[in-house]
Amino acid sequence: MNNLSVPRRLLAWAVPATLAFAVVAPALPAQAAPANTPSPAAAGPVDKDLNGDGVPDLVTVGGPTTGLDSGVWAARGRVDATTGVGTGRVKVPAVNIGVYGNGVSGNDDPAADFDGAQVITGRFFGTANQDFLAYYPGGVNAGGGSFIAGVGDGTMVNPYRGSGQVTLIREYFVDEYDNSPVQLVNGYTADGVDSGIADLLGIVGDSTNGYRLTYYPNIGAPSLYFPRLPLSNATPTGGGDWQNWTMASTELSSGMALVLRNATTGDLYLWQGVTMTDNGDGTGTLAYTQFRLASGWNTGVAISSLTAADLNADGVADLWAVFPDGSVRAYLISNLSAAKPAKIRAIQEQQLR
């Protein structure tokens, strides 16, 4: 499908009241990184906070090979009683908030609606709540997806009861060879334009024509993402093998942060302060400050879902890794440096069931 030549957000959309909604930046000079001091969450929304308590919450998908029943599972982040900030641990057992499915199959079937999906959170309906996107990178619904509104209490709406579900339009996301993204993550407002609804960032391509990052700006209404902007950025190690990388994004006070993992090599990188520039020719470029977090991090280890969030309110993106046995482990990241790997502290593993 060819890129749609619609000016960004120049269209006036009547939204129903119920839905009111690169050049790589040079690395910092080698120097001792300032200590990151946790502090209680500042006033304002916290990314991935599903219930409004100021602490990020974990969301992961269930189904075969996940150690969890089919559906969407949520676990609330735990707060340190002394510091008042998150600890990286979650409250278990997790709760299946996807038991009603995604509103598409028509039979309240979480297996049919969520098995094999990637589930991410974000402001996809233009409210203050964290909503959900179930995206299918493969299978019979490859390239499709469903946006489901969050209620604000840690759950999602029943998509069969009134409004609250919008179908992802596949044609807005395919590249010129009709390839759908192999992964989508929240792009927040990396382009500097806030439509009230989060943009998306994806990896798309094929073995013949190669893979690349692509940015999908939202134009101010649920599911309307165009024009797509293929990005010129190389991988963190300078290659074009984007199919070998997994992304996890979050939003910090410093802007969008992107954690990138190569499972085969164990390379783990952080792109901080990510911004997207429209080149004016149908392409775009990301700018960011890159940090090498680790080498040999969980090399070859299967991870069901990788989630980035500032778990302990120190201003640095951390990670939750959910494994195929249904367990989760938090990794708290600190001591960012241009000269050496960061400090990564693994928190005790927890079973979500």
Residue frames relative to the residue before (quaternion, step in Angstrom):
aa qw qx qy qz dx dy dz
M 1.0000 0.0000 0.0000 0.0000 0.00 0.00 0.00
N 0.4186 -0.7066 0.5083 0.2592 3.59 -0.88 0.84
N 0.6066 -0.5554 0.4280 0.3747 3.52 -1.22 0.57
L 0.3901 -0.7100 0.5307 0.2491 3.59 -0.94 0.86
S 0.2950 -0.7885 0.5187 0.1490 3.56 -0.71 1.04
V 0.2857 0.7481 -0.5403 0.2584 3.56 0.70 1.12
P 0.4746 -0.6730 0.4698 0.3180 3.63 -0.69 0.95
R 0.5592 -0.6461 0.4112 0.3174 3.54 -0.96 0.89
R 0.8828 -0.0794 0.0317 0.4619 3.53 -0.82 1.13
L 0.4330 0.6755 -0.4902 0.3404 3.58 0.99 0.75
L 0.5847 0.5693 -0.3747 0.4401 3.56 1.31 -0.05
A 0.3432 -0.7202 0.5599 0.2235 3.58 -1.03 0.76
W 0.1072 -0.8105 0.5752 0.0285 3.55 -0.62 1.14
A 0.2918 -0.7338 0.5869 0.1790 3.54 -0.90 0.94
V 0.0995 -0.8161 0.5689 0.0191 3.56 -0.31 1.26
P 0.4906 -0.6613 0.4666 0.3230 3.61 -0.78 0.93
A 0.6136 -0.5789 0.3872 0.3721 3.56 -1.11 0.69
T 0.6406 0.5339 -0.3379 0.4364 3.58 1.02 -0.67
L 0.7504 0.3210 -0.2078 0.5392 3.59 1.21 -0.36
A 0.2064 0.8019 -0.5423 0.1424 3.59 1.22 0.44
F 0.1907 -0.8690 0.4544 0.0450 2.86 -0.08 0.90
A 0.5848 -0.5864 0.4769 -0.2944 15.32 -21.05 -16.06
V 0.1318 -0.7045 0.6850 -0.1306 2.45 -0.19 1.05
V 0.4437 -0.6992 0.4856 0.2802 3.60 -0.84 0.93
A 0.4399 -0.6752 0.5169 0.2889 3.56 -0.89 0.90
P 0.5456 -0.6326 0.4231 0.3507 3.60 -0.95 0.77
A 0.5445 -0.6189 0.4548 0.3371 3.54 -1.11 0.71
L 0.5750 -0.5872 0.4396 0.3623 3.53 -1.16 0.54
P 0.5925 -0.5596 0.4218 0.3975 3.59 -1.10 0.55
A 0.5587 -0.6043 0.4440 0.3544 3.56 -1.07 0.74
Q 0.2813 0.7345 -0.5746 0.2263 3.56 -0.69 1.09
A 0.6258 -0.5223 0.4027 0.4164 3.52 -1.23 0.29
A 0.3757 -0.7314 0.5224 0.2258 3.54 -0.79 1.00
P 0.5011 -0.6448 0.4726 0.3314 3.59 -0.97 0.76
A 0.5542 -0.6031 0.4536 0.3513 3.53 -1.11 0.68
N 0.3340 -0.7252 0.5676 0.2010 3.54 -1.05 0.80
T 0.1188 -0.8157 0.5653 0.0315 3.56 -0.49 1.18
P 0.3849 -0.7227 0.5176 0.2484 3.59 -0.60 1.08
S 0.0195 0.7744 -0.6322 0.0152 3.53 -1.13 0.67
P 0.6303 -0.5329 0.3811 0.4166 3.59 -1.10 0.56
A 0.6086 -0.5892 0.3913 0.3596 3.55 -1.05 0.80
A 0.4440 -0.6867 0.5107 0.2654 3.54 -0.95 0.94
A 0.6448 -0.5003 0.3894 0.4269 3.53 -1.27 0.34
G 0.6155 0.5160 -0.4055 0.4365 3.53 -0.99 0.84
P 0.6581 -0.5459 0.3446 0.3875 3.57 -1.21 0.41
V 0.2503 -0.7332 0.6162 0.1417 3.54 -1.16 0.74
D 0.4958 -0.6728 0.4529 0.3106 3.57 -0.78 0.98
K 0.8460 0.1409 -0.1677 0.4862 3.53 -1.06 0.99
D 0.4435 0.6363 -0.4856 0.4032 3.57 1.23 0.50
L 0.2173 -0.8330 0.4993 0.0984 3.57 -0.21 1.27
N 0.8056 0.3127 -0.1299 0.4862 3.58 1.04 -0.74
G 0.5712 -0.6673 0.3537 0.3215 3.59 1.22 0.31
D 0.4989 0.6643 -0.4374 0.3442 3.61 1.14 0.40
G 0.5926 -0.6260 0.3443 0.3720 3.58 1.29 0.22
V 0.6777 0.4310 -0.2814 0.5252 3.59 1.29 0.18
P 0.5047 -0.6500 0.4621 0.3304 3.64 -0.90 0.81
D 0.2103 -0.7563 0.6101 0.1075 3.54 -1.19 0.70
L 0.4540 -0.6976 0.4990 0.2415 3.54 -1.18 0.69
V 0.0258 -0.7634 0.6453 0.0124 3.55 -1.07 0.83
T 0.1069 0.7812 -0.6086 0.0891 3.57 -0.90 0.93
V 0.4481 -0.6930 0.4990 0.2643 3.58 -1.18 0.50
G 0.3357 -0.7331 0.5566 0.2001 3.57 -1.16 0.65
G 0.3670 0.7261 -0.5397 0.2161 3.53 -1.30 -0.28
P 0.7782 -0.3322 0.2350 0.4783 3.59 -1.30 -0.07
T 0.8415 0.1730 -0.1832 0.4778 3.56 -1.12 0.86
T 0.6176 0.5543 -0.3647 0.4221 3.64 1.17 0.25
G 0.4349 -0.6958 0.4627 0.3357 3.58 1.22 -0.36
L 0.6925 0.4078 -0.2511 0.5395 3.58 1.33 0.12
D 0.5634 -0.5818 0.4544 0.3709 3.57 -1.14 0.55
S 0.6501 -0.5190 0.3793 0.4051 3.57 -1.20 0.46
G 0.5325 0.6038 -0.4717 0.3598 3.53 -1.05 0.83
V 0.4874 -0.5994 0.5229 0.3603 3.55 -1.28 -0.49
W 0.1745 -0.8200 0.5431 0.0455 3.55 -0.65 1.16
A 0.0878 -0.7909 0.6053 0.0196 3.54 -0.99 0.91
A 0.0462 -0.7757 0.6294 0.0038 3.55 -1.06 0.87
R 0.4004 -0.7418 0.4881 0.2261 3.58 -0.68 1.07
G 0.4867 -0.6635 0.4884 0.2904 3.54 -1.06 0.78
R 0.3995 -0.7167 0.5248 0.2266 3.57 -1.04 0.82
V 0.2907 -0.7512 0.5746 0.1450 3.55 -1.14 0.74
D 0.4270 -0.6745 0.5409 0.2649 3.55 -1.03 0.84
A 0.4433 -0.7270 0.4593 0.2529 3.58 -0.66 1.10
T 0.6718 0.4992 -0.2983 0.4589 3.59 1.15 -0.54
T 0.7840 0.3365 -0.1685 0.4937 3.58 0.78 -1.03
G 0.3793 -0.7447 0.4706 0.2829 3.59 1.17 -0.53
V 0.6445 0.4831 -0.3328 0.4904 3.59 1.25 0.27
G 0.6879 -0.4880 0.3455 0.4113 3.55 -1.30 0.21
T 0.3564 -0.7436 0.5364 0.1800 3.53 -1.24 0.59
G 0.5352 -0.5856 0.4234 0.4374 3.56 1.24 -0.46
R 0.6333 0.4944 -0.3310 0.4949 3.56 1.22 -0.40
V 0.2771 -0.7561 0.5741 0.1483 3.55 -1.27 0.48
K 0.5194 -0.6092 0.4938 0.3395 3.53 -1.30 0.33
V 0.0650 -0.8000 0.5964 -0.0082 3.55 -0.72 1.12
P 0.5089 -0.1312 -0.8485 -0.0612 1.51 -2.25 1.05
A 0.5484 -0.5871 0.4850 0.3454 3.53 -1.25 0.54
V 0.3755 -0.7214 0.5437 0.2071 3.56 -1.28 0.44
N 0.3717 -0.7057 0.5577 0.2299 3.57 -0.98 0.87
I 0.0952 -0.8249 0.5570 0.0136 3.57 -0.28 1.29
G 0.6601 0.5193 -0.2973 0.4541 3.60 1.30 0.03
V 0.2790 0.8106 -0.4844 0.1744 3.58 1.18 0.45
Y 0.6779 0.4821 -0.3020 0.4656 3.61 1.18 -0.41
G 0.5274 -0.6317 0.4190 0.3836 3.59 1.23 0.02
N 0.6089 -0.5913 0.4070 0.3376 3.56 -1.29 -0.25
G 0.6085 -0.6011 0.3488 0.3830 3.58 1.23 0.21
V 0.6160 0.5827 -0.3384 0.4081 3.59 1.26 -0.03
S 0.7118 0.4660 -0.2842 0.4421 3.60 0.78 -0.97
G 0.4156 -0.7533 0.4302 0.2735 3.58 1.18 -0.47
N 0.7503 0.3880 -0.2270 0.4848 3.59 1.19 0.10
D 0.5170 -0.6683 0.4123 0.3408 3.61 1.12 0.62
D 0.4033 0.7369 -0.4411 0.3159 3.57 1.00 0.84
P 0.2532 -0.8044 0.5133 0.1591 3.63 -0.14 1.21
A 0.6058 0.5526 -0.3673 0.4391 3.60 1.10 -0.54
A 0.6929 0.4646 -0.2774 0.4765 3.58 0.85 -0.96
D 0.7503 0.4458 -0.2156 0.4379 3.56 1.02 -0.81
F 0.8175 0.2713 -0.1305 0.4909 3.62 1.06 -0.56
D 0.5136 0.6396 -0.4450 0.3592 3.64 1.11 -0.39
G 0.8232 0.2121 -0.1771 0.4959 3.57 -0.86 1.00
A 0.5530 0.6199 -0.3935 0.3939 3.59 1.26 -0.05
Q 0.3189 -0.6415 0.6436 0.2695 3.51 -1.40 0.24
V 0.1122 -0.8047 0.5812 0.0466 3.59 -0.78 0.97
I 0.0127 0.7892 -0.6123 0.0446 3.56 -0.75 1.10
T 0.3656 -0.7254 0.5429 0.2132 3.54 -1.26 0.43
G 0.2385 0.7603 -0.5820 0.1623 3.57 -1.26 0.40
R 0.5689 -0.5669 0.4621 0.3760 3.54 -1.32 0.08
F 0.0542 0.8503 -0.5152 0.0924 3.56 0.18 1.33
F 0.7171 0.3742 -0.2531 0.5307 3.61 1.29 -0.08
G 0.5759 -0.6550 0.3517 0.3400 3.58 1.24 0.25
T 0.5682 0.5492 -0.4126 0.4530 3.61 1.19 0.32
A 0.6650 -0.4914 0.3685 0.4249 3.58 -1.28 -0.11
N 0.5679 0.6262 -0.3786 0.3768 3.59 1.22 -0.34
Q 0.4424 -0.6214 0.5662 0.3124 3.53 -1.30 0.40
D 0.1666 -0.7865 0.5917 0.0591 3.56 -0.76 1.11
F 0.4203 -0.7126 0.5175 0.2186 3.56 -1.31 0.01
L 0.1049 -0.7492 0.6491 0.0791 3.53 -1.19 0.69
A 0.1216 -0.7493 0.6485 0.0577 3.54 -0.81 1.09
Y 0.0230 -0.8156 0.5762 -0.0484 3.56 -0.47 1.24
Y 0.2599 -0.7816 0.5549 0.1166 3.58 -0.99 0.94
P 0.2086 -0.8084 0.5376 0.1182 3.61 -0.32 1.19
G 0.7987 0.1029 -0.0512 0.5907 3.59 1.24 -0.35
G 0.6054 0.5802 -0.4099 0.3590 3.56 -1.29 -0.20
V 0.7727 -0.3691 0.2492 0.4523 3.54 -1.32 -0.18
N 0.7365 0.3685 -0.2237 0.5213 3.60 1.18 -0.49
A 0.1752 0.8383 -0.5052 0.1060 3.59 1.21 0.44
G 0.8046 0.2391 -0.2085 0.5020 3.55 -0.84 1.05
G 0.6296 0.5228 -0.3363 0.4660 3.56 1.28 -0.13
G 0.0155 0.8059 -0.5918 0.0061 3.53 -1.27 0.04
S 0.2467 -0.7587 0.5890 0.1288 3.50 -1.35 0.15
F 0.2467 -0.7309 0.6198 0.1440 3.55 -0.97 0.97
I 0.0434 -0.7954 0.6044 -0.0124 3.58 -0.85 1.02
A 0.4416 -0.7283 0.4622 0.2469 3.56 -0.74 1.06
G 0.3689 -0.6939 0.5738 0.2309 3.53 -1.18 0.69
V 0.4676 -0.6917 0.4839 0.2620 3.55 -1.13 0.70
G 0.5104 -0.6465 0.4222 0.3785 3.59 1.14 -0.62
D 0.6908 0.4415 -0.2717 0.5041 3.56 1.31 -0.10
G 0.6887 -0.4568 0.2777 0.4898 3.57 1.28 0.25
T 0.6966 0.4241 -0.2665 0.5137 3.59 1.26 -0.05
M 0.3970 -0.6669 0.5611 0.2878 3.54 -1.36 0.00
V 0.6012 -0.5641 0.4143 0.3857 3.56 -1.21 0.47
N 0.4938 -0.5643 0.5474 0.3716 3.52 -1.33 0.26
P 0.3320 -0.8032 0.4521 0.2003 3.62 -0.25 1.22
Y 0.6418 0.5122 -0.3365 0.4610 3.60 1.24 -0.13
R 0.6705 0.4647 -0.2896 0.5006 3.59 1.28 0.00
G 0.8307 -0.1273 0.0494 0.5397 3.59 0.00 1.25
S 0.7723 -0.3332 0.2540 0.4775 3.56 -1.22 -0.55
G 0.4657 0.6938 -0.4824 0.2625 3.54 -1.29 0.19
Q 0.7286 0.3049 -0.2386 0.5650 3.59 1.26 0.17
V 0.0196 0.7731 -0.6324 0.0438 3.54 -0.97 0.98
T 0.4086 -0.7310 0.4973 0.2266 3.57 -0.89 0.94
L 0.4448 -0.6580 0.5389 0.2806 3.56 -1.01 0.83
I 0.3265 -0.7535 0.5420 0.1783 3.58 -0.86 0.99
R 0.4055 -0.7667 0.4453 0.2224 3.55 -0.25 1.30
E 0.6619 0.5598 -0.3166 0.3850 3.57 0.87 -0.95
Y 0.6182 0.5494 -0.3556 0.4355 3.61 1.12 -0.44
F 0.7452 0.4450 -0.1998 0.4547 3.59 1.19 -0.53
V 0.5701 0.6067 -0.3973 0.3860 3.62 1.16 -0.28
D 0.4420 -0.6688 0.5223 0.2907 3.56 -1.22 0.52
E 0.7536 -0.4097 0.2632 0.4416 3.58 -1.28 -0.07
Y 0.6816 0.4402 -0.2797 0.5132 3.58 1.30 -0.23
D 0.5218 -0.6658 0.3734 0.3809 3.58 1.33 0.32
N 0.4060 0.6855 -0.4956 0.3458 3.59 1.10 0.67
S 0.3110 -0.7271 0.5831 0.1859 3.54 -1.03 0.85
P 0.6286 -0.5462 0.3800 0.4028 3.61 -1.11 0.49
V 0.3915 -0.6879 0.5570 0.2514 3.55 -1.16 0.65
Q 0.7814 0.0179 -0.0409 0.6225 3.56 1.32 -0.22
L 0.1041 -0.7541 0.6437 0.0781 3.54 -1.22 0.64
V 0.0233 -0.7642 0.6436 0.0356 3.55 -1.17 0.68
N 0.6374 -0.5114 0.4131 0.4019 3.54 -1.31 0.28
G 0.2119 -0.7908 0.5647 0.1043 3.57 -0.86 0.99
Y 0.3249 -0.7786 0.4782 0.2440 3.58 1.38 -0.04
T 0.6483 -0.4590 0.3655 0.4852 3.62 -0.70 -1.04
A 0.0703 0.8496 -0.5185 0.0666 3.56 0.90 0.94
D 0.6646 0.4935 -0.3092 0.4681 3.60 1.17 -0.45
G 0.5436 -0.6599 0.3760 0.3574 3.58 1.29 0.06
V 0.6563 0.4623 -0.3070 0.5112 3.59 1.30 0.08
D 0.1512 -0.8075 0.5674 0.0565 3.57 -0.59 1.15
S 0.1669 -0.8009 0.5718 0.0621 3.55 -0.43 1.25
G 0.5717 -0.5577 0.3911 0.4573 3.57 1.29 -0.25
I 0.7370 0.2853 -0.1704 0.5885 3.55 1.32 -0.28
A 0.5349 -0.6772 0.4078 0.2982 3.56 -0.87 0.99
D 0.4188 -0.6487 0.5757 0.2689 3.54 -1.21 0.69
L 0.3087 -0.7367 0.5677 0.1994 3.58 -1.31 0.14
L 0.1750 -0.7528 0.6280 0.0914 3.55 -1.25 0.57
G 0.0083 -0.8387 0.5434 -0.0347 3.58 -0.83 0.93
I 0.3360 -0.6547 0.6251 0.2600 3.49 -1.45 0.13
V 0.0735 0.8154 -0.5631 0.1125 3.58 -0.63 1.12
G 0.4176 0.6984 -0.5178 0.2639 3.57 -1.15 0.60
D 0.2638 -0.7302 0.5933 0.2127 3.53 -1.31 -0.40
S 0.6949 -0.5080 0.3196 0.3961 3.56 -1.28 0.32
T 0.6526 0.5185 -0.3149 0.4541 3.60 1.15 -0.53
N 0.8077 0.2911 -0.1215 0.4981 3.57 0.83 -1.01
G 0.5448 -0.6388 0.3840 0.3843 3.55 1.31 -0.03
Y 0.3943 -0.7051 0.5469 0.2199 3.53 -1.36 0.27
R 0.0263 0.7923 -0.6093 0.0202 3.54 -1.18 0.55
L 0.5518 -0.5561 0.4962 0.3743 3.51 -1.37 0.20
T 0.0379 -0.7765 0.6284 0.0280 3.56 -1.17 0.63
Y 0.2665 -0.7616 0.5765 0.1287 3.55 -1.02 0.91
Y 0.1405 -0.7950 0.5890 0.0356 3.55 -0.95 0.99
P 0.1639 -0.8112 0.5549 0.0842 3.62 -0.18 1.23
N 0.3493 -0.7130 0.5659 0.2224 3.55 -1.09 0.74
I 0.3135 -0.7872 0.5061 0.1610 3.59 -0.95 0.83
G 0.7616 -0.4405 0.2037 0.4295 3.59 1.15 0.50
A 0.7398 0.2703 -0.2240 0.5741 3.59 1.23 0.34
P 0.6324 -0.5567 0.3649 0.3962 3.60 -1.06 0.65
S 0.8572 0.1629 -0.1653 0.4596 3.54 -1.08 0.96
L 0.6105 0.5433 -0.3750 0.4376 3.64 1.18 -0.03
Y 0.1227 0.8023 -0.5597 0.1674 3.54 -0.19 1.36
F 0.4727 0.6314 -0.5170 0.3326 3.58 -0.40 1.22
P 0.5897 -0.1613 -0.7825 -0.1178 1.45 -2.32 0.96
R 0.5221 -0.6184 0.4736 0.3475 3.59 -1.09 0.61
L 0.1789 -0.7849 0.5882 0.0769 3.54 -1.13 0.72
P 0.2721 -0.7450 0.5875 0.1606 3.62 -0.36 1.19
L 0.2760 -0.7856 0.5396 0.1244 3.58 -0.95 0.93
S 0.4542 -0.7204 0.4725 0.2270 3.54 -1.10 0.76
N 0.4812 0.7281 -0.4086 0.2670 3.59 1.23 -0.21
A 0.3906 -0.6808 0.5750 0.2308 3.52 -1.14 0.80
T 0.6421 -0.4905 0.4101 0.4230 3.57 -1.30 0.15
P 0.6968 -0.4692 0.3171 0.4402 3.63 -1.18 0.22
T 0.7220 0.4010 -0.2466 0.5070 3.60 1.13 -0.55
G 0.6439 -0.5934 0.2960 0.3817 3.57 1.27 0.34
G 0.5985 0.5903 -0.3577 0.4066 3.60 1.23 0.12
G 0.4889 -0.6446 0.4988 0.3111 3.52 -1.34 -0.21
D 0.4820 0.6968 -0.4119 0.3352 3.58 1.29 0.17
W 0.0000 -0.8499 0.5261 -0.0286 3.55 0.71 1.08
Q 0.5768 0.5995 -0.3859 0.3986 3.62 1.13 -0.46
N 0.6696 0.4978 -0.2961 0.4650 3.60 1.24 -0.33
W 0.6679 0.4967 -0.2873 0.4739 3.56 1.30 0.02
T 0.2077 -0.7405 0.6273 0.1224 3.52 -1.22 0.69
M 0.2224 -0.7921 0.5595 0.1002 3.58 -0.96 0.90
A 0.0007 -0.7419 0.6695 0.0378 3.53 -1.30 0.51
S 0.1170 -0.8304 0.5441 0.0254 3.58 -0.68 1.07
T 0.0138 0.7645 -0.6442 -0.0202 3.51 -1.32 0.42
E 0.3613 -0.7116 0.5566 0.2308 3.55 -1.31 0.22
L 0.1066 -0.7889 0.6051 0.0092 3.54 -0.82 1.11
S 0.6852 -0.4389 0.3531 0.4617 3.57 -1.29 -0.01
S 0.6685 0.4883 -0.2831 0.4843 3.58 1.23 -0.53
G 0.6724 -0.4692 0.2948 0.4907 3.58 1.28 0.01
M 0.7593 -0.3565 0.2758 0.4695 3.54 -1.28 -0.35
A 0.0971 -0.7633 0.6364 0.0544 3.55 -1.09 0.81
L 0.1262 -0.7932 0.5952 0.0250 3.55 -1.02 0.86
V 0.1503 -0.7646 0.6223 0.0739 3.56 -0.77 1.09
L 0.0981 -0.8097 0.5785 0.0035 3.56 -0.85 1.03
R 0.0843 -0.8117 0.5778 -0.0134 3.54 -0.84 1.09
N 0.1584 -0.7286 0.6577 0.1076 3.52 -1.11 0.84
A 0.3362 -0.7935 0.4710 0.1884 3.58 -0.26 1.26
T 0.6493 0.5410 -0.3220 0.4267 3.58 1.05 -0.72
T 0.7749 0.3355 -0.1769 0.5057 3.58 0.90 -0.89
G 0.4156 -0.7091 0.4686 0.3238 3.58 1.18 -0.49
D 0.4151 0.7018 -0.4794 0.3246 3.59 1.24 0.24
L 0.0351 -0.7844 0.6189 -0.0224 3.54 -0.96 0.96
Y 0.0101 -0.8166 0.5740 -0.0597 3.57 -0.69 1.15
L 0.2196 -0.7341 0.6243 0.1517 3.52 -1.34 0.41
W 0.1323 -0.7285 0.6662 0.0898 3.54 -1.01 0.92
Q 0.0879 -0.8269 0.5554 -0.0050 3.57 -0.51 1.20
G 0.8092 0.2054 -0.1808 0.5200 3.55 -1.10 0.74
V 0.1730 0.8313 -0.5102 0.1365 3.57 1.02 0.83
T 0.0323 0.7680 -0.6389 0.0301 3.56 -0.95 0.95
M 0.2570 -0.7618 0.5777 0.1407 3.57 -1.17 0.64
T 0.1514 -0.7803 0.6038 0.0607 3.55 -0.93 1.01
D 0.3394 -0.7049 0.5876 0.2066 3.57 -0.89 0.98
N 0.3405 -0.7821 0.4908 0.1776 3.59 -0.57 1.15
G 0.4947 -0.6908 0.4085 0.3336 3.58 1.27 -0.15
D 0.7049 0.4161 -0.2657 0.5093 3.59 1.28 0.07
G 0.6738 -0.4857 0.2908 0.4748 3.57 1.21 0.47
T 0.6896 0.3805 -0.2796 0.5491 3.59 1.28 0.22
G 0.1950 -0.7723 0.5906 0.1291 3.53 -1.31 0.17
T 0.2259 -0.7565 0.5978 0.1392 3.55 -1.33 0.14
L 0.3075 -0.7254 0.5849 0.1928 3.56 -1.03 0.81
A 0.1201 -0.7365 0.6585 0.0980 3.53 -1.20 0.68
Y 0.1162 0.7902 -0.5827 0.1503 3.59 -1.00 0.79
T 0.3653 -0.6448 0.5983 0.3047 3.53 -1.38 0.01
Q 0.2349 -0.8090 0.5290 0.1026 3.57 -0.67 1.10
F 0.0554 -0.7632 0.6434 0.0236 3.52 -1.11 0.86
R 0.3144 -0.7011 0.6007 0.2210 3.57 -1.01 0.80
L 0.2653 -0.8002 0.5216 0.1314 3.54 -0.50 1.20
A 0.7925 -0.1676 0.1626 0.5634 3.58 0.89 -0.91
S 0.2188 -0.6927 0.6601 0.1912 3.49 -1.41 0.29
G 0.8020 0.2454 -0.1872 0.5115 3.58 -1.02 0.74
W 0.3732 0.7305 -0.4938 0.2885 3.60 1.12 0.58
N 0.8276 -0.1565 0.0553 0.5363 3.59 -0.50 1.23
T 0.0833 0.8406 -0.5287 0.0833 3.58 0.97 0.89
G 0.8552 0.0992 -0.1011 0.4985 3.56 -0.80 1.05
V 0.5245 0.6389 -0.4101 0.3854 3.60 1.26 0.01
A 0.4110 -0.7033 0.5235 0.2499 3.57 -0.88 0.95
I 0.0392 -0.7722 0.6341 -0.0100 3.55 -0.91 1.00
S 0.4050 -0.7432 0.4803 0.2302 3.57 -0.64 1.12
S 0.7856 -0.1014 0.0765 0.6055 3.58 0.97 -0.83
L 0.1849 -0.7602 0.6182 0.0757 3.52 -1.12 0.83
T 0.0528 -0.8188 0.5708 -0.0327 3.57 -0.64 1.17
A 0.1969 -0.7683 0.5998 0.1061 3.57 -0.92 0.94
A 0.2222 0.7377 -0.6167 0.1616 3.56 -1.05 0.85
D 0.4722 -0.6225 0.5238 0.3393 3.57 -1.22 0.39
L 0.1717 -0.8616 0.4713 0.0773 3.55 0.22 1.31
N 0.8031 0.2592 -0.1260 0.5215 3.60 1.04 -0.67
A 0.5105 -0.7149 0.3804 0.2891 3.59 1.21 0.63
D 0.4480 0.6798 -0.4757 0.3329 3.59 0.92 0.87
G 0.6000 -0.6124 0.3397 0.3867 3.57 1.30 0.23
V 0.6642 0.4520 -0.2959 0.5166 3.59 1.30 0.12
A 0.5030 -0.6510 0.4767 0.3097 3.58 -0.98 0.80
D 0.1290 -0.7598 0.6346 0.0577 3.55 -1.03 0.92
L 0.3774 -0.7356 0.5235 0.2059 3.57 -1.30 0.03
W 0.1366 -0.6891 0.6978 0.1397 3.46 -1.40 0.52
A 0.0842 -0.7722 0.6281 0.0457 3.59 -0.89 0.94
V 0.1501 -0.7666 0.6207 0.0676 3.56 -0.80 1.08
F 0.2420 -0.8073 0.5314 0.0861 3.56 -0.76 1.10
P 0.6827 -0.5421 0.3099 0.3795 3.61 -1.18 0.49
D 0.6409 0.4986 -0.3500 0.4671 3.62 1.20 -0.15
G 0.5873 -0.6080 0.3573 0.3972 3.58 1.27 0.21
S 0.5337 0.6044 -0.4202 0.4163 3.58 1.19 0.41
V 0.1960 -0.7638 0.6038 0.1166 3.55 -1.26 0.45
R 0.0496 -0.7713 0.6339 0.0270 3.53 -1.15 0.70
A 0.2962 -0.7411 0.5789 0.1671 3.54 -0.99 0.91
Y 0.1364 -0.7566 0.6355 0.0714 3.54 -1.18 0.73
L 0.1735 -0.8019 0.5682 0.0643 3.56 -0.44 1.25
I 0.1953 -0.8144 0.5446 0.0439 3.56 -0.66 1.21
S 0.1204 0.7811 -0.6037 0.1047 3.56 -0.95 0.90
N 0.7719 0.3772 -0.2581 0.4420 3.57 -1.36 -0.06
L 0.0837 0.8072 -0.5734 0.1126 3.56 0.77 1.05
S 0.0641 0.7960 -0.5951 0.0900 3.55 -0.94 0.93
A 0.4497 -0.6701 0.5204 0.2790 3.54 -1.16 0.67
A 0.7000 0.5085 -0.2564 0.4309 3.57 1.21 -0.46
K 0.8136 0.0787 -0.0094 0.5760 3.60 1.12 -0.55
P 0.6588 -0.5055 0.3566 0.4281 3.59 -1.20 0.29
A 0.5625 -0.6015 0.4560 0.3374 3.54 -1.26 0.47
K 0.5006 -0.5827 0.5221 0.3705 3.52 -1.34 0.01
I 0.0454 -0.7901 0.6112 -0.0016 3.59 -0.82 1.00
R 0.1022 -0.8026 0.5872 0.0246 3.57 -0.59 1.17
A 0.2624 -0.7746 0.5604 0.1308 3.55 -0.63 1.17
I 0.2849 -0.7483 0.5798 0.1503 3.57 -0.90 1.02
Q 0.6608 -0.5315 0.3512 0.3969 3.55 -1.15 0.65
E 0.5086 -0.6708 0.4627 0.2779 3.54 -0.95 0.97
Q 0.1274 -0.7794 0.6100 0.0657 3.57 -1.14 0.70
Q 0.3718 -0.6829 0.5768 0.2502 3.55 -1.19 0.60
L 0.3981 -0.7424 0.4912 0.2217 3.56 -0.79 1.03
R 0.7000 0.4049 -0.2672 0.5241 3.60 1.20 -0.35
